[in-house]
Amino acid sequence: MLVDTILSAAHGIGVATLVAISIVCFLVVATRNLVSTVQLLLAARVFATRIKPAQRSYDLWSRYADLALPISVIAPCFNEELSIADSARALLALEYPDHEVILVNDGSSDGTLSVLIEQFELRPIEREQLATLQKTRIRGIYGSARYPNLILIDKENGRKADAVNAGLGFAAAPLVCVIDADSIIEPDGLLRAAEPFMTDDGSLMAVGGAIRIANGSIVEGGHVRQIRLPSRWLPRYQILEYLRAFLTARIANARLDMLMLISGAFGMFRRAPLVEIGGYRHDTVGEDLEVVTRIHRRMREEKRPYRIAFVPEVVCWTDAPESWRGLRNQRARWEQGALETIVEHRRMLFNPHYGRIGLIGMPLIVIEDVLGPPCELFGYLLIPLLYLMGVESGTIVLAFFSITVLFGTAISLGTLALEEVQLRRTPSARDLFMIGIAAVVENLGYRQANLAFRIYGMWRFYRKDSRWAAAGRAGFSRG
């Protein structure tokens, strides 16, 4: 009798705990969707009320050529002998009155260094290092009489943050643009990203730009010549993710003065404050999120006026993973980097001393990267289980399905409509329709797999596993 009573009580406690967990999961997912809705509406308002930038590069050039601040473009490269020459030529050919290109060979084990030396007639030179921010040894500095605005730094391997810091130490321009060497900036990208700095009072710290996926598109000479939709579904789903991230979240957060992330694939910074905070951190896999968070923290602690902006017309094309393993490694790395940043800057959380960054910006990262993935994934498992046990009603199951699948699809379609009305980067109506189909289909496996990959990133963070997990990208389609 006593044993039956104890077992019955334990069962009741267990069920009550599961119900409580399911309620928490439901509330967290609902909060995330509410945030996404607000961001979409705010982004639509920003697009509707802003002054549209010049459509033609010529207009930008004629308007700002005399005001343009010099820019140092820093491009780390590692084992990219097949594409580095085209990438370097594309960077040199960017439409900008005064820019230098600093390539940083981060200890490549292939022919990257020899290709650059041969293709650009590089020779060892002397150049003053204005700041020593990197941890590894510089092996050589190269320049070219034929390409006077090209500098090559050869260094021991130290990963991307260390390579960027090496380039930052040799950069002489007041603005620095950090870009992945295998990414492609549109020819007028520098002009569009630098435009906000030209009319600024010195408070603008950084500018981010939109990143788009080039899988399936035709690339010639380091430029995207023809935009095409990827033939495989995996990169199509990622197109939607990038649209949601850059056309809703980044625009809305920048409008509220709490942009927390500038993509490592492309970002422009005022050099002085970036050097002042010590450049990029070496001990995190999420250096792009961390460096922007550190800028916020420093400016807030010193009570200095500042802002961080976003320009959606600045398009940088990147190559997305086309395998599940590559996608897993990328998303786990993003998750791990977010957790490392949260822990490093936990003092900012809910701290009114940091204003809206501490009270809203950082908590939103916690909801998105700490609570969101496990709550949504557990919700998919717990809520149907409790329904089958007769504990929860079918209404709860339907409600959870609605706020995840149906609501998520609606947000994706809304973002796609915003892109079509404002930027029109999707090549054809058929491609637009196929991306719309992807917005529905991604909920049937892709979304859940992404959650699992982020849980894997949490496990890597817990184990302090800092090994670099490559995304294994397929490479651009050459014309």
TORLUMZA-307266 format. One record per residue (C-alpha): residue number from 0; residue in one letter; chain; z, y, x. Coordinates in nm, 2 decimals. Example, Ala and Ser with C-alpha at 12.3 -4.5 7.8 and 13.67 -1.06 7.14 Angstrom:
<rs>
0 A A 0.78 -0.45 1.23 $
1 S A 0.71 -0.11 1.37 $
</rs>
This chain:
<rs>
0 M A 0.00 0.00 0.00 $
1 L A 0.10 0.24 0.28 $
2 V A -0.20 0.14 0.48 $
3 D A -0.44 0.21 0.19 $
4 T A -0.27 0.55 0.13 $
5 I A -0.31 0.65 0.50 $
6 L A -0.68 0.54 0.50 $
7 S A -0.75 0.73 0.18 $
8 A A -0.58 1.04 0.33 $
9 A A -0.78 1.01 0.65 $
10 H A -1.10 0.97 0.45 $
11 G A -1.02 1.28 0.25 $
12 I A -0.95 1.48 0.56 $
13 G A -1.27 1.36 0.72 $
14 V A -1.48 1.45 0.42 $
15 A A -1.31 1.78 0.39 $
16 T A -1.38 1.85 0.75 $
17 L A -1.75 1.76 0.71 $
18 V A -1.77 1.99 0.40 $
19 A A -1.62 2.27 0.60 $
20 I A -1.86 2.22 0.88 $
21 S A -2.16 2.21 0.64 $
22 I A -2.04 2.54 0.48 $
23 V A -2.02 2.70 0.83 $
24 C A -2.37 2.57 0.91 $
25 F A -2.50 2.71 0.59 $
26 L A -2.35 3.06 0.65 $
27 V A -2.47 3.08 1.01 $
28 V A -2.83 2.99 0.91 $
29 A A -2.82 3.23 0.62 $
30 T A -2.70 3.51 0.86 $
31 R A -2.98 3.44 1.10 $
32 N A -3.23 3.46 0.83 $
33 L A -3.08 3.78 0.70 $
34 V A -3.11 3.93 1.05 $
35 S A -3.47 3.82 1.07 $
36 T A -3.55 3.98 0.73 $
37 V A -3.39 4.31 0.83 $
38 Q A -3.59 4.30 1.16 $
39 L A -3.92 4.23 0.98 $
40 L A -3.86 4.51 0.73 $
41 L A -3.76 4.75 1.01 $
42 A A -4.06 4.66 1.22 $
43 A A -4.29 4.72 0.93 $
44 R A -4.13 5.06 0.88 $
45 V A -4.17 5.15 1.25 $
46 F A -4.54 5.06 1.24 $
47 A A -4.59 5.26 0.92 $
48 T A -4.42 5.58 1.04 $
49 R A -4.50 5.60 1.42 $
50 I A -4.78 5.80 1.57 $
51 K A -5.04 5.55 1.67 $
52 P A -5.14 5.54 2.03 $
53 A A -5.49 5.61 2.15 $
54 Q A -5.72 5.32 2.09 $
55 R A -5.95 5.37 2.39 $
56 S A -5.84 5.35 2.75 $
57 Y A -6.06 5.65 2.83 $
58 D A -5.84 5.87 2.59 $
59 L A -5.53 5.75 2.76 $
60 W A -5.68 5.81 3.11 $
61 S A -5.80 6.17 3.03 $
62 R A -5.47 6.26 2.86 $
63 Y A -5.22 6.12 3.12 $
64 A A -5.41 6.09 3.46 $
65 D A -5.24 6.41 3.59 $
66 L A -4.89 6.30 3.47 $
67 A A -4.90 5.94 3.58 $
68 L A -4.61 5.84 3.80 $
69 P A -4.69 5.60 4.09 $
70 I A -4.62 5.23 4.01 $
71 S A -4.54 4.94 4.23 $
72 V A -4.66 4.61 4.06 $
73 I A -4.45 4.33 4.19 $
74 A A -4.59 3.98 4.14 $
75 P A -4.40 3.68 4.27 $
76 C A -4.62 3.37 4.34 $
77 F A -4.54 3.01 4.43 $
78 N A -4.80 2.74 4.49 $
79 E A -5.09 2.92 4.31 $
80 E A -5.37 2.89 4.56 $
81 L A -5.63 2.81 4.28 $
82 S A -5.58 3.13 4.08 $
83 I A -5.40 3.38 4.31 $
84 A A -5.72 3.55 4.43 $
85 D A -5.84 3.62 4.08 $
86 S A -5.49 3.73 3.98 $
87 A A -5.47 3.97 4.27 $
88 R A -5.81 4.12 4.20 $
89 A A -5.72 4.17 3.84 $
90 L A -5.40 4.35 3.94 $
91 L A -5.59 4.57 4.18 $
92 A A -5.85 4.66 3.91 $
93 L A -5.59 4.77 3.65 $
94 E A -5.68 5.11 3.51 $
95 Y A -5.42 5.34 3.66 $
96 P A -5.44 5.65 3.88 $
97 D A -5.19 5.55 4.14 $
98 H A -5.05 5.19 4.18 $
99 E A -4.99 4.95 4.46 $
100 V A -4.97 4.57 4.42 $
101 I A -4.70 4.39 4.60 $
102 L A -4.75 4.01 4.61 $
103 V A -4.45 3.81 4.71 $
104 N A -4.53 3.46 4.84 $
105 D A -4.21 3.28 4.77 $
106 G A -4.23 3.00 5.03 $
107 S A -4.54 2.83 4.88 $
108 S A -4.61 2.49 5.02 $
109 D A -4.98 2.49 4.93 $
110 G A -5.25 2.73 5.06 $
111 T A -5.14 3.04 4.86 $
112 L A -5.07 3.24 5.18 $
113 S A -5.39 3.14 5.36 $
114 V A -5.61 3.21 5.05 $
115 L A -5.47 3.56 5.02 $
116 I A -5.50 3.64 5.39 $
117 E A -5.86 3.52 5.40 $
118 Q A -5.98 3.66 5.07 $
119 F A -5.83 4.01 5.12 $
120 E A -5.86 4.03 5.50 $
121 L A -5.49 4.08 5.54 $
122 R A -5.32 4.14 5.88 $
123 P A -4.95 4.18 5.98 $
124 I A -4.82 4.53 5.94 $
125 E A -4.50 4.73 5.98 $
126 R A -4.34 4.85 5.65 $
127 E A -4.00 4.99 5.60 $
128 Q A -3.77 4.79 5.37 $
129 L A -3.59 5.05 5.16 $
130 A A -3.33 4.81 5.02 $
131 T A -3.23 4.46 5.11 $
132 L A -3.17 4.28 4.79 $
133 Q A -3.31 3.93 4.86 $
134 K A -3.10 3.64 4.99 $
135 T A -3.37 3.47 5.19 $
136 R A -3.56 3.56 5.51 $
137 I A -3.87 3.77 5.51 $
138 R A -4.13 3.59 5.74 $
139 G A -4.40 3.86 5.74 $
140 I A -4.55 4.16 5.58 $
141 Y A -4.93 4.19 5.55 $
142 G A -5.17 4.47 5.46 $
143 S A -5.54 4.53 5.44 $
144 A A -5.77 4.81 5.55 $
145 R A -6.01 4.71 5.28 $
146 Y A -5.75 4.71 5.01 $
147 P A -5.50 4.98 5.11 $
148 N A -5.29 4.95 4.79 $
149 L A -5.23 4.57 4.84 $
150 I A -4.92 4.45 5.02 $
151 L A -4.83 4.08 5.08 $
152 I A -4.47 3.98 5.15 $
153 D A -4.42 3.62 5.28 $
154 K A -4.07 3.49 5.25 $
155 E A -3.87 3.17 5.24 $
156 N A -3.83 3.01 4.90 $
157 G A -3.56 3.16 4.68 $
158 R A -3.70 3.14 4.33 $
159 K A -3.84 3.42 4.11 $
160 A A -3.54 3.65 4.11 $
161 D A -3.52 3.65 4.49 $
162 A A -3.89 3.71 4.51 $
163 V A -3.87 4.01 4.27 $
164 N A -3.58 4.15 4.47 $
165 A A -3.78 4.12 4.79 $
166 G A -4.07 4.31 4.64 $
167 L A -3.83 4.57 4.49 $
168 G A -3.69 4.63 4.84 $
169 F A -4.03 4.73 4.97 $
170 A A -4.15 4.92 4.66 $
171 A A -4.19 5.29 4.72 $
172 A A -4.30 5.41 4.37 $
173 P A -4.05 5.55 4.11 $
174 L A -4.17 5.29 3.86 $
175 V A -4.19 4.91 3.92 $
176 C A -4.38 4.67 3.70 $
177 V A -4.26 4.31 3.73 $
178 I A -4.51 4.05 3.63 $
179 D A -4.57 3.68 3.67 $
180 A A -4.87 3.63 3.91 $
181 D A -5.02 3.37 3.67 $
182 S A -5.01 3.62 3.37 $
183 I A -5.29 3.85 3.28 $
184 I A -5.23 4.22 3.19 $
185 E A -5.50 4.39 2.98 $
186 P A -5.68 4.65 3.19 $
187 D A -5.51 4.95 3.03 $
188 G A -5.17 4.77 3.02 $
189 L A -5.01 4.98 3.29 $
190 L A -5.12 5.31 3.13 $
191 R A -4.97 5.21 2.80 $
192 A A -4.65 5.09 2.95 $
193 A A -4.61 5.40 3.17 $
194 E A -4.69 5.65 2.89 $
195 P A -4.33 5.67 2.76 $
196 F A -4.21 5.75 3.11 $
197 M A -4.45 6.05 3.14 $
198 T A -4.28 6.24 2.86 $
199 D A -3.93 6.12 2.93 $
200 D A -3.63 6.33 3.05 $
201 G A -3.52 6.06 3.30 $
202 S A -3.31 5.85 3.05 $
203 L A -3.57 5.58 2.99 $
204 M A -3.47 5.28 3.20 $
205 A A -3.73 5.02 3.11 $
206 V A -4.03 4.94 2.88 $
207 G A -4.13 4.60 2.75 $
208 G A -4.46 4.49 2.62 $
209 A A -4.60 4.22 2.39 $
210 I A -4.67 3.88 2.54 $
211 R A -4.95 3.67 2.38 $
212 I A -5.06 3.32 2.44 $
213 A A -5.40 3.27 2.61 $
214 N A -5.43 2.89 2.57 $
215 G A -5.79 2.82 2.45 $
216 S A -5.91 3.17 2.54 $
217 I A -6.19 3.22 2.80 $
218 V A -6.06 3.38 3.12 $
219 E A -6.30 3.52 3.38 $
220 G A -6.21 3.70 3.70 $
221 G A -5.85 3.74 3.59 $
222 H A -5.93 3.89 3.25 $
223 V A -5.93 3.74 2.90 $
224 R A -6.30 3.77 2.80 $
225 Q A -6.28 3.59 2.47 $
226 I A -5.98 3.53 2.25 $
227 R A -5.98 3.18 2.10 $
228 L A -5.73 2.98 1.90 $
229 P A -5.58 2.69 2.10 $
230 S A -5.72 2.35 1.99 $
231 R A -5.38 2.18 2.01 $
232 W A -5.11 2.24 1.76 $
233 L A -4.82 2.27 2.00 $
234 P A -4.94 2.61 2.14 $
235 R A -5.03 2.72 1.79 $
236 Y A -4.67 2.69 1.69 $
237 Q A -4.57 2.89 1.99 $
238 I A -4.82 3.17 1.89 $
239 L A -4.60 3.21 1.58 $
240 E A -4.28 3.22 1.78 $
241 Y A -4.42 3.49 2.01 $
242 L A -4.53 3.70 1.71 $
243 R A -4.19 3.67 1.55 $
244 A A -4.02 3.76 1.88 $
245 F A -4.24 4.05 1.99 $
246 L A -4.37 4.20 1.66 $
247 T A -4.04 4.19 1.47 $
248 A A -3.73 4.13 1.68 $
249 R A -3.82 4.34 1.99 $
250 I A -3.96 4.63 1.78 $
251 A A -3.67 4.64 1.55 $
252 N A -3.41 4.61 1.83 $
253 A A -3.58 4.88 2.03 $
254 R A -3.58 5.10 1.72 $
255 L A -3.20 5.05 1.69 $
256 D A -3.15 5.12 2.07 $
257 M A -3.02 4.77 2.14 $
258 L A -3.32 4.59 2.29 $
259 M A -3.15 4.31 2.50 $
260 L A -3.45 4.14 2.65 $
261 I A -3.77 4.24 2.84 $
262 S A -3.98 3.93 2.91 $
263 G A -4.00 3.82 3.27 $
264 A A -4.38 3.79 3.23 $
265 F A -4.42 4.17 3.20 $
266 G A -4.18 4.46 3.22 $
267 M A -4.17 4.81 3.36 $
268 F A -3.86 4.96 3.51 $
269 R A -3.74 5.28 3.67 $
270 R A -3.69 5.17 4.02 $
271 A A -3.37 5.37 4.11 $
272 P A -3.14 5.22 3.85 $
273 L A -3.27 4.87 3.91 $
274 V A -3.19 4.90 4.28 $
275 E A -2.86 5.06 4.19 $
276 I A -2.74 4.75 4.00 $
277 G A -2.86 4.52 4.28 $
278 G A -3.18 4.40 4.13 $
279 Y A -3.21 4.06 3.96 $
280 R A -2.93 3.80 3.98 $
281 H A -3.01 3.49 4.18 $
282 D A -2.76 3.26 4.02 $
283 T A -2.90 3.24 3.67 $
284 V A -3.21 3.08 3.51 $
285 G A -3.23 3.37 3.26 $
286 E A -3.27 3.66 3.50 $
287 D A -3.48 3.87 3.26 $
288 L A -3.21 3.87 2.98 $
289 E A -2.93 3.92 3.23 $
290 V A -3.08 4.22 3.41 $
291 V A -3.14 4.41 3.09 $
292 T A -2.79 4.33 2.97 $
293 R A -2.65 4.45 3.31 $
294 I A -2.84 4.78 3.27 $
295 H A -2.68 4.83 2.93 $
296 R A -2.34 4.75 3.07 $
297 R A -2.37 4.98 3.37 $
298 M A -2.50 5.28 3.16 $
299 R A -2.23 5.23 2.90 $
300 E A -1.95 5.20 3.15 $
301 E A -2.07 5.52 3.33 $
302 K A -2.13 5.69 3.00 $
303 R A -2.48 5.79 3.11 $
304 P A -2.76 5.86 2.85 $
305 Y A -3.02 5.60 2.86 $
306 R A -3.27 5.40 2.65 $
307 I A -3.49 5.09 2.67 $
308 A A -3.82 5.10 2.49 $
309 F A -4.09 4.85 2.37 $
310 V A -4.46 4.91 2.33 $
311 P A -4.64 4.65 2.13 $
312 E A -4.99 4.75 2.24 $
313 V A -4.91 4.65 2.60 $
314 V A -5.05 4.29 2.60 $
315 C A -4.98 4.05 2.87 $
316 W A -5.14 3.71 2.83 $
317 T A -4.96 3.39 2.94 $
318 D A -5.02 3.02 2.94 $
319 A A -4.79 2.83 2.71 $
320 P A -4.67 2.47 2.76 $
321 E A -4.90 2.21 2.60 $
322 S A -4.67 1.91 2.64 $
323 W A -4.34 1.83 2.47 $
324 R A -4.17 1.78 2.81 $
325 G A -4.29 2.12 2.93 $
326 L A -4.17 2.28 2.61 $
327 R A -3.84 2.11 2.64 $
328 N A -3.79 2.24 2.99 $
329 Q A -3.89 2.59 2.90 $
330 R A -3.66 2.62 2.59 $
331 A A -3.37 2.45 2.76 $
332 R A -3.40 2.70 3.04 $
333 W A -3.41 2.99 2.80 $
334 E A -3.10 2.86 2.62 $
335 Q A -2.92 2.80 2.95 $
336 G A -3.00 3.15 3.07 $
337 A A -2.87 3.30 2.74 $
338 L A -2.54 3.12 2.77 $
339 E A -2.50 3.22 3.14 $
340 T A -2.56 3.59 3.04 $
341 I A -2.31 3.57 2.75 $
342 V A -2.04 3.42 2.98 $
343 E A -2.11 3.67 3.26 $
344 H A -2.09 3.96 3.03 $
345 R A -1.84 3.83 2.77 $
346 R A -1.63 4.14 2.82 $
347 M A -1.89 4.33 2.62 $
348 L A -1.85 4.11 2.31 $
349 F A -1.71 4.30 2.01 $
350 N A -1.59 4.57 2.25 $
351 P A -1.63 4.92 2.10 $
352 H A -1.64 5.06 2.45 $
353 Y A -2.00 4.93 2.47 $
354 G A -2.11 5.08 2.14 $
355 R A -2.37 4.90 1.93 $
356 I A -2.45 4.67 2.23 $
357 G A -2.10 4.53 2.23 $
358 L A -2.05 4.53 1.85 $
359 I A -2.40 4.42 1.74 $
360 G A -2.64 4.33 2.02 $
361 M A -2.42 4.08 2.20 $
362 P A -2.29 3.92 1.88 $
363 L A -2.65 3.87 1.76 $
364 I A -2.72 3.68 2.09 $
365 V A -2.41 3.46 2.02 $
366 I A -2.53 3.39 1.66 $
367 E A -2.89 3.31 1.78 $
368 D A -2.81 3.11 2.10 $
369 V A -2.46 2.97 2.06 $
370 L A -2.39 2.91 1.69 $
371 G A -2.75 2.90 1.56 $
372 P A -2.90 2.58 1.72 $
373 P A -2.61 2.34 1.66 $
374 C A -2.54 2.47 1.31 $
375 E A -2.90 2.44 1.19 $
376 L A -2.94 2.10 1.35 $
377 F A -2.61 1.97 1.21 $
378 G A -2.70 2.11 0.88 $
379 Y A -3.01 1.90 0.86 $
380 L A -2.80 1.59 0.91 $
381 L A -2.47 1.68 0.74 $
382 I A -2.58 1.83 0.41 $
383 P A -2.81 1.54 0.30 $
384 L A -2.54 1.30 0.42 $
385 L A -2.28 1.46 0.20 $
386 Y A -2.52 1.46 -0.09 $
387 L A -2.58 1.09 -0.05 $
388 M A -2.20 1.04 -0.04 $
389 G A -2.17 1.22 -0.37 $
390 V A -1.97 1.50 -0.22 $
391 E A -2.22 1.79 -0.25 $
392 S A -2.46 1.86 -0.53 $
393 G A -2.84 1.87 -0.51 $
394 T A -2.82 2.25 -0.55 $
395 I A -2.66 2.28 -0.20 $
396 V A -2.93 2.06 -0.05 $
397 L A -3.20 2.26 -0.21 $
398 A A -3.04 2.59 -0.10 $
399 F A -3.02 2.48 0.26 $
400 F A -3.38 2.36 0.25 $
401 S A -3.48 2.70 0.10 $
402 I A -3.30 2.91 0.37 $
403 T A -3.45 2.70 0.65 $
404 V A -3.80 2.58 0.56 $
405 L A -3.91 2.81 0.28 $
406 F A -3.74 3.12 0.42 $
407 G A -3.86 3.06 0.77 $
408 T A -4.21 3.01 0.65 $
409 A A -4.20 3.34 0.46 $
410 I A -4.07 3.53 0.77 $
411 S A -4.36 3.38 0.98 $
412 L A -4.62 3.47 0.72 $
413 G A -4.48 3.82 0.69 $
414 T A -4.50 3.87 1.07 $
415 L A -4.86 3.73 1.07 $
416 A A -4.95 3.99 0.80 $
417 L A -4.79 4.26 1.01 $
418 E A -4.99 4.16 1.31 $
419 E A -5.32 4.16 1.11 $
420 V A -5.26 4.50 0.96 $
421 Q A -5.14 4.67 1.28 $
422 L A -5.29 4.51 1.58 $
423 R A -5.57 4.27 1.47 $
424 R A -5.56 4.04 1.77 $
425 T A -5.65 3.73 1.58 $
426 P A -6.02 3.67 1.63 $
427 S A -6.13 3.55 1.29 $
428 A A -6.02 3.49 0.93 $
429 R A -6.04 3.11 1.00 $
430 D A -5.80 3.14 1.29 $
431 L A -5.57 3.35 1.08 $
432 F A -5.57 3.08 0.82 $
433 M A -5.50 2.81 1.08 $
434 I A -5.20 3.00 1.21 $
435 G A -5.08 3.04 0.86 $
436 I A -5.10 2.66 0.82 $
437 A A -4.90 2.63 1.14 $
438 A A -4.63 2.85 0.98 $
439 V A -4.58 2.58 0.72 $
440 V A -4.63 2.27 0.94 $
441 E A -4.39 2.38 1.22 $
442 N A -4.10 2.32 0.98 $
443 L A -4.18 1.95 0.98 $
444 G A -4.07 1.84 1.32 $
445 Y A -4.15 2.13 1.56 $
446 R A -3.86 2.35 1.45 $
447 Q A -3.61 2.06 1.47 $
448 A A -3.74 1.95 1.81 $
449 N A -3.69 2.31 1.94 $
450 L A -3.33 2.30 1.82 $
451 A A -3.28 1.97 2.01 $
452 F A -3.43 2.12 2.32 $
453 R A -3.18 2.41 2.30 $
454 I A -2.89 2.17 2.26 $
455 Y A -3.02 2.01 2.58 $
456 G A -3.01 2.36 2.74 $
457 M A -2.64 2.38 2.63 $
458 W A -2.58 2.05 2.80 $
459 R A -2.75 2.18 3.12 $
460 F A -2.53 2.49 3.11 $
461 Y A -2.21 2.28 3.06 $
462 R A -2.31 2.06 3.37 $
463 K A -2.39 2.38 3.57 $
464 D A -2.74 2.23 3.63 $
465 S A -2.93 2.51 3.80 $
466 R A -3.23 2.31 3.91 $
467 W A -3.56 2.47 3.80 $
468 A A -3.73 2.26 3.53 $
469 A A -4.10 2.34 3.53 $
470 A A -4.28 2.40 3.20 $
471 G A -4.60 2.22 3.33 $
472 R A -4.85 2.46 3.19 $
473 A A -5.21 2.36 3.15 $
474 G A -5.38 2.66 3.30 $
475 F A -5.63 2.91 3.16 $
476 S A -5.98 2.81 3.04 $
477 R A -6.23 2.94 3.28 $
478 G A -6.56 3.08 3.16 $
</rs>
